Amino acid sequence: MSIDAIQRASKKIRPIVKETPILTSKQLSEKCNNDIFVKAEHLQTTGSFKIRGAMNKVSDVAAKGETAIIAASSGNHGQAVAFAAKTFGLQATIVVPEDAAIPKINAIQAYGANIIKHGYTSEERINYAKTLEGTFIPPYDDPLIMEGQGTAGLEILDQVKDIDIVLVPVGGGGLLSGVLLAIKQTNPAIKVIACEPAIADDTYQSYKQEKRVHIGQTETIADGLRTSIPGEMTFPIVQQYVDDVVLVTEEEIKAAMMFMYERMKQVVEPSGAVTIAACLGKKLQVTGKRIVPIVSGGNVDLFSLHHYLP
Ligand SMILES: *Cc1c(COP(=O)(O)O)cnc(C)c1O
């Protein structure tokens, strides 16, 4: 995996994948005591960065002549794979939990994918999905997925000059590892810091203990970050390059979402708000720096919005 592969991915996934804008807010910068440049992946096709990796991977699978693909996901990865399958004329089957939210199922079906409900945990879903006919598309542990997610890092380097710090949410680490490769292989002086919910701190613990640590099941509102262990392929890259991992509380995530809605008029989901939470919560202990938080997604069920209010 290298910056060249990420550059190739970047060409391959256009024009379906957008170069998302950088948003600024005087109030946000003032409240954070830093200059904040928000990378707005909540405005991406399918509402999250996941389409980057999905397009890169699925285009490769399609080129090999496969016709059916499978994914296990209750959320953004499922939508992204369904969308990519439709783009390349493949049939996608997405395995979702028995209790998956109706709006998410509707979104996946709207892209023409089949839905199968199975089990409640991600382990149950993934094991079942792998028994189905078709090529399994992993959510993060795959070089093409990681390189696809890394294209967000390339865009940031183009869009913001003199960056001091980039903030990246971390679940399984696909986005983080891809962005680390793109940024550190271009300009190692830029710091890249991972942001994680304090009650889903598997990457934080793994980083501190220098080995992959498994944590118990977590109920963080950041449902895209509920992984219980960092990826096998992603973690070595995280370990090699990341400058730090910082934790945010559930209340800080909620406050960040509220700020984005009220002050910036941006619909972001809890997983996408952790980087803003780290800025507003002064987790970096720096001032006057040029900071790029990646807001990774905006798929939020409006009927559940009251759960996200501070
Ligand atoms: C999947 C997801 C993440 C975490 O990405 P990983 O590659 O698993 O670390 C963060 N934010 C949103 C909105 C996501 O959908």
The ligand as a Tripos MOL2 file, in Angstrom:
@<TRIPOS>MOLECULE
LIG
   15    15     1     0     0
SMALL
NO_CHARGES

@<TRIPOS>ATOM
      1 C1        -17.3660    3.5830    9.2370 C.3       1 LIG1
      2 C2        -17.3940    4.9380    9.8080 C.ar      1 LIG1
      3 C3        -16.3430    5.4270   10.6080 C.ar      1 LIG1
      4 C4        -15.1610    4.5710   11.0150 C.3       1 LIG1
      5 O1        -14.4060    4.1700    9.9140 O.3       1 LIG1
      6 P1        -13.3350    3.0010   10.0500 P.3       1 LIG1
      7 O2        -12.7310    2.9030    8.7020 O.co2     1 LIG1
      8 O3        -14.0790    1.7510   10.4400 O.co2     1 LIG1
      9 O4        -12.3930    3.3900   11.1160 O.co2     1 LIG1
     10 C5        -16.4120    6.7350   11.0520 C.ar      1 LIG1
     11 N1        -17.4540    7.5280   10.7490 N.ar      1 LIG1
     12 C6        -18.4920    7.1000    9.9910 C.ar      1 LIG1
     13 C7        -19.5870    8.0470    9.7090 C.3       1 LIG1
     14 C8        -18.4810    5.7950    9.4810 C.ar      1 LIG1
     15 O5        -19.5200    5.3850    8.7230 O.3       1 LIG1
@<TRIPOS>BOND
     1     1     2 1
     2     2     3 ar
     3     2    14 ar
     4     3     4 1
     5     3    10 ar
     6     4     5 1
     7     5     6 1
     8     6     7 2
     9     6     8 1
    10     6     9 1
    11    10    11 ar
    12    11    12 ar
    13    12    13 1
    14    12    14 ar
    15    14    15 1
@<TRIPOS>SUBSTRUCTURE
     1 LIG1         1 GROUP 0 **** ****
